[in-house]
Amino acid sequence: MPGVKIDKNHCKGCELCVRACPQDILRMSKTIGVKGYFYAEMVDSSRCIGCQLCAITCPDVAIEVHTHGTSFALFDY
C-alpha cells in the first residue's frame, strides 16, 4: 500500500493537491498549521493508488509518496 506523507509545516494551503488527486482522498484540515494556513491531510489512505499527482503538483514540495515497488490501477468509485 502506498504511503503519503504531508509535511503540515511546509504546506501553505493552496489546495492544488486536493484538486489533483484522482481518488478524492485529500482534503484541507480544519486546524491551522505553523504558517497560519489550513494544511492538506489524507482522508482514506487505503484508496491511495500511488500516482504521485499530489506530490507533483505541490509547489512547496510538502508531499512525499512511497509506493514500496507496488503498481496500482485507477478505479472510479
C-alpha positions in Angstrom: 0.0 0.0 0.0 1.4 3.4 -0.9 2.3 5.8 1.8 1.7 9.6 1.6 3.4 11.9 4.0 2.3 15.5 4.1 4.5 18.0 6.0 2.0 20.3 7.6 4.7 22.8 8.5 5.6 23.3 4.8 2.1 23.2 3.4 0.7 26.7 2.5 -2.9 25.5 1.9 -3.0 26.1 -1.9 -5.3 23.1 -2.4 -3.6 22.0 -5.6 -3.0 18.5 -4.3 -6.7 18.2 -3.3 -7.8 19.1 -6.8 -5.1 16.8 -8.5 -6.0 13.6 -6.6 -7.9 11.3 -8.9 -9.2 9.3 -5.9 -10.5 12.4 -3.9 -8.8 11.2 -0.7 -7.1 14.5 0.2 -8.8 17.4 2.0 -7.9 20.6 3.8 -7.5 20.2 7.6 -9.8 22.1 10.0 -6.8 23.1 12.1 -4.2 25.8 11.2 -0.6 24.9 10.7 2.6 26.7 11.8 2.5 29.1 8.7 -1.1 30.1 9.5 -2.8 28.1 6.7 -5.1 25.1 6.7 -2.9 22.2 5.5 -3.8 19.2 3.4 -4.4 15.8 5.0 -5.2 12.3 3.9 -8.8 11.1 4.3 -8.7 7.5 3.3 -5.2 6.1 2.8 -6.5 2.7 1.8 -7.7 4.1 -1.5 -4.4 5.7 -2.5 -3.1 4.4 -5.8 0.4 5.9 -5.5 0.0 8.0 -8.7 2.1 10.8 -7.1 0.0 13.6 -8.7 -0.4 15.3 -5.3 3.4 15.4 -4.9 4.0 16.6 -8.4 1.5 19.5 -8.2 2.7 20.7 -4.7 4.7 23.9 -5.2 6.2 23.7 -1.7 7.4 20.1 -2.0 5.5 19.3 1.2 4.3 15.8 0.0 6.2 12.6 -0.3 4.7 9.4 -1.8 6.2 6.0 -1.2 4.9 3.1 -3.3 7.1 0.3 -2.0 7.5 -1.1 -5.5 3.8 -1.9 -6.0 1.8 -0.8 -9.0 -1.8 0.1 -8.6 -4.6 0.6 -11.1 -7.0 3.5 -11.1 -10.7 2.7 -10.5 -13.6 5.0 -10.4 -15.7 4.8 -7.2 
